[in-house]
């Protein structure tokens, strides 16, 4: 604990040094803003010893057949695997059990399927908790092509392992394919610093220089005050309004960011969220707002991402 304190001195969200290590849960909590997080250095140490690595698997039950195979093979390699079918018992508060499972895991392995990412599905809740607590722990696999349009923008920039062929292959062809993909999963788990970013997004970042706010996703861990009238207004705007942009303003501390990031994560029709910071001169420039909008749209849409990079590469327009 003393050694860890020397390398972790403040909360990554509010920068307060009023933090404490919870040994029984193997994570940190900030007493000022209640943010729960894991030290990157501790995460690295635990990965080095596989017997201490817990992998939380988020999946839709339509992929149970291949998930059971992956769980079996991970356990053969001495990984500790958290999966709902084994960890949640009858009578348990499932939401609390899932939250504890995520907070006590060093890797979140998200197996993305259209069924798993359906509205009001548990997978979206799991990914919200994981994104808010430690997004760097998330690793993703694409299980079917229909899931592409449903991936939450909060994790859409993470490069996924394409496993969409799992249903169509049989026999030796499946086994050869599976061996390759399982090794990709292991290599991805062992890449401890951060998840691999989509290479197109990396190039776009270099070219348009958006303002990226990594702490924004921590808002997903906070309680959202119910404003049903505002939620209804957002839904009506998405479904019926011809206007493609909504501007939400309120006094500082009114809960705008928390409200918006929750809707951004859970609503598949929302493609862009730009939080304007009045204290930043750079963020206040019109050109920078446009850059941020373009980057957020690239996060949400793969086709827009490719078209944007083509435009940036083949035109000489002044981004300012």
HELIX and SHEET records of a PDB file:
HELIX    1   1 UNK A    2  UNK A    7  1                                   6    
HELIX    2   2 UNK A   40  UNK A   48  1                                   9    
HELIX    3   3 UNK A   50  UNK A   52  5                                   3    
HELIX    4   4 UNK A   61  UNK A   63  5                                   3    
HELIX    5   5 UNK A   64  UNK A   76  1                                  13    
HELIX    6   6 UNK A   84  UNK A   87  1                                   4    
HELIX    7   7 UNK A   94  UNK A  103  1                                  10    
HELIX    8   8 UNK A  122  UNK A  134  1                                  13    
HELIX    9   9 UNK A  135  UNK A  137  5                                   3    
HELIX   10  10 UNK A  145  UNK A  150  5                                   6    
HELIX   11  11 UNK A  164  UNK A  167  5                                   4    
HELIX   12  12 UNK A  171  UNK A  190  1                                  20    
HELIX   13  13 UNK A  199  UNK A  208  1                                  10    
HELIX   14  14 UNK A  214  UNK A  221  5                                   8    
HELIX   15  15 UNK A  228  UNK A  240  1                                  13    
HELIX   16  16 UNK A  256  UNK A  266  1                                  11    
HELIX   17  17 UNK A  286  UNK A  300  1                                  15    
HELIX   18  18 UNK A  302  UNK A  314  1                                  13    
SHEET    1   A 3 UNK A  19  UNK A  22  0                                        
SHEET    2   A 3 UNK A  27  UNK A  30 -1                                        
SHEET    3   A 3 UNK A  36  UNK A  37 -1                                        
SHEET    1   B 5 UNK A  80  UNK A  82  0                                        
SHEET    2   B 5 UNK A  54  UNK A  59  1                                        
SHEET    3   B 5 UNK A 107  UNK A 112  1                                        
SHEET    4   B 5 UNK A 138  UNK A 142  1                                        
SHEET    5   B 5 UNK A 161  UNK A 162  1                                        
END                                                                             
